Amino acid sequence: MKKGTYMALADLCGPYLLRPMPERLMPASEAMPPASCAVYVAVDERGAVCYVGSVSRPSDEQGLSSHVAEYLADLPKTEKWAAVYALPLRPDTPEPEVRRIGGDIAGWLLPYDRERWPQAG
């Protein structure tokens, strides 16, 4: 993902963005930044967006890592994932806002794995 694209996605997070992290991350739970609330974008080897997900676990500082680990345990869902881009959100982000932001980002990127799109706002 180009940095400009990431920064446009970061703008969609509005005041809830904890910090921008435009770095390409390995699709592994230990590679995820500490974040209890986040939206993440999984891309395949060509850089095409295959999935957009979100997590809201306010009491778990490693919520993003835990969530990604759960997805990675179901290999068929994630076997195409070559990298992940994280948009960590403030821990006090209300869950409906996390889901709205995830839906807005999915609507903007149009991932080809649309099995479980977050709800757009």
Backbone as CSV, one residue per row, in Angstrom:
resi,resn,N_x,N_y,N_z,CA_x,CA_y,CA_z,C_x,C_y,C_z
1,MET,0.855,-1.174,0.000,0.000,0.000,0.000,0.900,1.235,0.000
2,LYS,0.548,2.165,-0.852,1.318,3.400,-0.900,1.042,4.228,0.355
3,LYS,2.050,4.989,0.760,1.909,5.786,1.978,0.740,6.768,1.868
4,GLY,0.536,7.352,0.689,-0.567,8.286,0.501,-1.916,7.625,0.721
5,THR,-2.048,6.386,0.269,-3.289,5.642,0.480,-3.496,5.407,1.970
6,TYR,-2.425,4.967,2.647,-2.535,4.731,4.086,-2.953,6.014,4.804
7,MET,-2.329,7.125,4.453,-2.633,8.382,5.146,-4.073,8.828,4.875
8,ALA,-4.605,8.528,3.689,-6.011,8.824,3.420,-6.907,7.971,4.314
9,LEU,-6.529,6.699,4.514,-7.277,5.832,5.425,-7.182,6.352,6.859
10,ALA,-6.004,6.815,7.229,-5.817,7.370,8.573,-6.738,8.567,8.781
11,ASP,-6.929,9.362,7.741,-7.846,10.508,7.844,-9.276,10.047,8.103
12,LEU,-9.658,8.887,7.559,-11.007,8.363,7.802,-11.224,8.016,9.280
13,CYS,-10.142,7.795,9.998,-10.238,7.464,11.431,-10.540,8.692,12.283
14,GLY,-10.327,9.865,11.728,-10.610,11.106,12.439,-9.874,11.192,13.765
15,PRO,-10.558,11.735,14.781,-9.898,11.951,16.070,-9.605,10.658,16.834
16,TYR,-10.103,9.530,16.331,-9.897,8.259,17.029,-8.549,7.611,16.721
17,LEU,-7.859,8.068,15.674,-6.570,7.485,15.329,-5.576,7.715,16.459
18,LEU,-5.003,6.632,16.964,-4.001,6.737,18.030,-2.700,7.296,17.472
19,ARG,-2.242,6.711,16.374,-1.040,7.171,15.686,-0.986,6.488,14.321
20,PRO,-0.492,7.190,13.307,-0.350,6.539,12.010,0.820,5.552,12.032
21,MET,0.630,4.433,11.364,1.663,3.388,11.256,1.642,2.842,9.834
22,PRO,2.173,3.593,8.867,2.069,3.164,7.468,2.983,2.003,7.084
23,GLU,3.675,1.427,8.054,4.597,0.332,7.765,3.849,-0.948,7.402
24,ARG,4.407,-1.679,6.472,3.909,-3.002,6.082,4.330,-3.977,7.183
25,LEU,3.380,-4.695,7.760,3.655,-5.631,8.854,3.487,-7.069,8.373
26,MET,4.253,-7.953,8.921,4.083,-9.370,8.626,2.741,-9.809,9.202
27,PRO,2.052,-10.732,8.531,0.777,-11.218,9.065,1.009,-12.220,10.193
28,ALA,1.398,-11.691,11.341,1.681,-12.502,12.523,1.261,-11.705,13.747
29,SER,0.706,-12.377,14.728,0.216,-11.662,15.906,1.323,-10.872,16.595
30,GLU,2.533,-11.430,16.630,3.629,-10.731,17.311,4.099,-9.492,16.556
31,ALA,3.708,-9.328,15.301,4.088,-8.149,14.523,3.117,-6.983,14.722
32,MET,1.968,-7.249,15.348,0.947,-6.212,15.518,1.334,-5.246,16.630
33,PRO,1.039,-3.965,16.437,1.319,-2.988,17.495,0.342,-3.166,18.652
34,PRO,0.732,-2.732,19.846,-0.221,-2.787,20.950,-1.398,-1.859,20.665
35,ALA,-2.584,-2.431,20.651,-3.793,-1.640,20.409,-4.995,-2.461,20.846
36,SER,-5.853,-1.853,21.641,-7.068,-2.544,22.065,-8.184,-2.349,21.042
37,CYS,-8.126,-1.249,20.305,-9.087,-0.967,19.240,-8.286,-0.646,17.976
38,ALA,-8.718,-1.205,16.848,-7.979,-0.972,15.613,-8.791,-1.422,14.413
39,VAL,-8.380,-0.924,13.262,-8.819,-1.435,11.972,-7.546,-1.919,11.294
40,TYR,-7.653,-3.017,10.560,-6.474,-3.535,9.862,-6.848,-3.950,8.458
41,VAL,-5.860,-3.850,7.577,-6.046,-4.149,6.164,-5.053,-5.236,5.782
42,ALA,-5.558,-6.360,5.283,-4.693,-7.454,4.828,-4.587,-7.391,3.311
43,VAL,-3.361,-7.517,2.812,-3.117,-7.505,1.377,-2.439,-8.802,0.961
44,ASP,-2.619,-9.165,-0.313,-1.983,-10.374,-0.826,-0.612,-10.036,-1.422
45,GLU,0.019,-11.010,-2.046,1.373,-10.815,-2.583,1.438,-9.725,-3.646
46,ARG,0.347,-9.498,-4.366,0.319,-8.454,-5.400,0.026,-7.079,-4.823
47,GLY,-0.332,-7.036,-3.526,-0.708,-5.780,-2.891,-2.189,-5.489,-2.971
48,ALA,-2.963,-6.433,-3.531,-4.414,-6.258,-3.596,-5.012,-6.465,-2.204
49,VAL,-5.997,-5.664,-1.865,-6.640,-5.760,-0.559,-7.564,-6.969,-0.552
50,CYS,-7.267,-7.910,0.346,-8.117,-9.094,0.429,-9.067,-9.026,1.622
51,TYR,-8.768,-8.240,2.633,-9.624,-8.231,3.818,-9.428,-6.945,4.608
52,VAL,-10.504,-6.445,5.183,-10.470,-5.336,6.143,-11.175,-5.827,7.392
53,GLY,-10.510,-5.726,8.518,-11.096,-6.164,9.776,-11.001,-5.080,10.833
54,SER,-11.720,-5.290,11.917,-11.665,-4.352,13.031,-11.759,-5.122,14.333
55,VAL,-11.250,-4.495,15.372,-11.297,-5.108,16.693,-11.566,-4.017,17.724
56,SER,-12.393,-4.361,18.710,-12.685,-3.456,19.819,-12.674,-4.276,21.100
57,ARG,-11.545,-4.234,21.774,-11.377,-4.946,23.046,-10.746,-3.975,24.047
58,PRO,-11.532,-3.015,24.548,-10.990,-1.939,25.379,-10.184,-2.391,26.592
59,SER,-10.479,-3.557,27.117,-9.765,-4.008,28.312,-8.522,-4.837,27.983
60,ASP,-8.213,-5.009,26.697,-7.074,-5.833,26.275,-6.116,-4.998,25.437
61,GLU,-5.010,-4.571,26.033,-4.028,-3.745,25.325,-3.461,-4.462,24.098
62,GLN,-3.526,-5.773,24.088,-3.052,-6.569,22.956,-4.230,-7.099,22.123
63,GLY,-5.334,-6.377,22.136,-6.541,-6.821,21.443,-6.322,-7.084,19.961
64,LEU,-5.579,-6.212,19.288,-5.312,-6.411,17.866,-4.505,-7.681,17.650
65,SER,-3.478,-7.854,18.443,-2.641,-9.051,18.331,-3.456,-10.318,18.574
66,SER,-4.280,-10.311,19.609,-5.116,-11.470,19.931,-6.102,-11.764,18.802
67,HIS,-6.705,-10.727,18.276,-7.689,-10.876,17.198,-7.040,-11.459,15.946
68,VAL,-5.896,-10.926,15.570,-5.186,-11.430,14.384,-4.760,-12.882,14.606
69,ALA,-4.315,-13.211,15.814,-3.936,-14.599,16.113,-5.121,-15.543,15.915
70,GLU,-6.309,-15.111,16.327,-7.507,-15.938,16.149,-7.792,-16.174,14.663
71,TYR,-7.632,-15.131,13.855,-7.852,-15.284,12.417,-6.788,-16.181,11.800
72,LEU,-5.539,-15.996,12.187,-4.451,-16.797,11.615,-4.586,-18.272,11.964
73,ALA,-5.270,-18.583,13.061,-5.484,-19.982,13.449,-6.416,-20.683,12.460
74,ASP,-7.213,-19.920,11.711,-8.109,-20.465,10.696,-7.470,-20.198,9.333
75,LEU,-6.455,-20.983,9.005,-5.607,-20.745,7.844,-6.342,-20.491,6.532
76,PRO,-7.416,-21.204,6.204,-8.073,-20.919,4.917,-8.497,-19.455,4.764
77,LYS,-8.871,-18.810,5.873,-9.280,-17.411,5.806,-8.103,-16.483,5.531
78,THR,-6.916,-16.886,5.936,-5.782,-15.959,5.909,-4.619,-16.416,5.038
79,GLU,-4.754,-17.526,4.322,-3.614,-18.042,3.565,-3.144,-17.076,2.480
80,LYS,-3.991,-16.165,2.029,-3.598,-15.188,1.008,-2.901,-13.961,1.599
81,TRP,-2.991,-13.794,2.910,-2.433,-12.595,3.537,-0.908,-12.587,3.425
82,ALA,-0.369,-11.578,2.742,1.077,-11.412,2.639,1.572,-10.319,3.592
83,ALA,0.700,-9.385,3.928,1.059,-8.286,4.822,-0.216,-7.703,5.427
84,VAL,-0.013,-6.962,6.509,-1.115,-6.292,7.196,-0.695,-4.849,7.455
85,TYR,-1.642,-3.951,7.298,-1.452,-2.548,7.661,-2.416,-2.257,8.806
86,ALA,-1.895,-1.693,9.874,-2.705,-1.444,11.074,-3.013,0.044,11.219
87,LEU,-4.229,0.304,11.643,-4.662,1.656,11.997,-5.109,1.597,13.459
88,PRO,-4.146,1.750,14.391,-4.501,1.668,15.809,-5.365,2.860,16.226
89,LEU,-6.416,2.549,16.952,-7.335,3.577,17.425,-7.183,3.767,18.933
90,ARG,-7.627,4.912,19.407,-7.560,5.183,20.846,-8.339,4.114,21.605
91,PRO,-7.856,3.718,22.781,-8.544,2.670,23.533,-9.953,3.041,23.975
92,ASP,-10.273,4.328,24.026,-11.613,4.752,24.428,-12.548,4.947,23.231
93,THR,-12.136,4.477,22.056,-12.991,4.582,20.873,-14.225,3.704,21.077
94,PRO,-15.422,4.267,20.995,-16.633,3.447,21.158,-16.701,2.369,20.068
95,GLU,-17.162,1.184,20.454,-17.222,0.076,19.492,-17.996,0.435,18.222
96,PRO,-19.132,1.132,18.311,-19.819,1.494,17.063,-18.948,2.343,16.132
97,GLU,-18.092,3.178,16.702,-17.188,3.992,15.885,-16.101,3.134,15.252
98,VAL,-15.581,2.152,15.999,-14.588,1.226,15.439,-15.193,0.523,14.228
99,ARG,-16.416,0.016,14.372,-17.091,-0.700,13.283,-17.395,0.232,12.115
100,ARG,-17.800,1.464,12.405,-18.082,2.429,11.335,-16.821,2.740,10.540
101,ILE,-15.727,2.984,11.254,-14.462,3.283,10.587,-14.033,2.093,9.724
102,GLY,-14.151,0.887,10.272,-13.818,-0.306,9.494,-14.679,-0.417,8.248
103,GLY,-15.964,-0.127,8.371,-16.868,-0.170,7.226,-16.536,0.886,6.186
104,ASP,-16.190,2.085,6.657,-15.806,3.153,5.730,-14.551,2.763,4.952
105,ILE,-13.580,2.190,5.655,-12.333,1.792,4.999,-12.584,0.644,4.021
106,ALA,-13.398,-0.326,4.412,-13.737,-1.427,3.503,-14.467,-0.901,2.270
107,GLY,-15.359,0.049,2.465,-16.077,0.627,1.342,-15.166,1.390,0.398
108,TRP,-14.120,1.953,0.936,-13.160,2.709,0.137,-12.219,1.772,-0.608
109,LEU,-11.774,0.701,0.050,-10.775,-0.209,-0.539,-11.386,-1.365,-1.334
110,LEU,-12.624,-1.740,-1.038,-13.312,-2.844,-1.705,-12.493,-4.143,-1.702
111,PRO,-12.255,-4.714,-0.533,-11.495,-5.971,-0.476,-12.222,-7.085,-1.224
112,TYR,-11.447,-7.973,-1.825,-12.103,-9.041,-2.586,-12.646,-10.151,-1.706
113,ASP,-12.206,-10.270,-0.459,-12.799,-11.221,0.480,-13.826,-10.453,1.299
114,ARG,-15.058,-10.448,0.823,-16.111,-9.625,1.431,-17.010,-10.438,2.341
115,GLU,-16.499,-11.547,2.818,-17.298,-12.453,3.657,-17.907,-11.720,4.852
116,ARG,-17.120,-10.860,5.506,-17.605,-10.204,6.729,-17.178,-8.749,6.742
117,TRP,-17.738,-7.960,5.875,-17.425,-6.529,5.890,-17.954,-5.897,7.153
118,PRO,-17.183,-5.007,7.760,-17.750,-4.210,8.863,-18.843,-3.307,8.296
119,GLN,-19.730,-2.882,9.160,-20.834,-2.033,8.733,-20.346,-0.614,8.505
120,ALA,-20.634,-0.052,7.349,-20.237,1.329,7.024,-21.177,2.296,7.735
121,GLY,-20.627,3.493,8.030,-21.426,4.515,8.712,-22.137,5.417,7.768
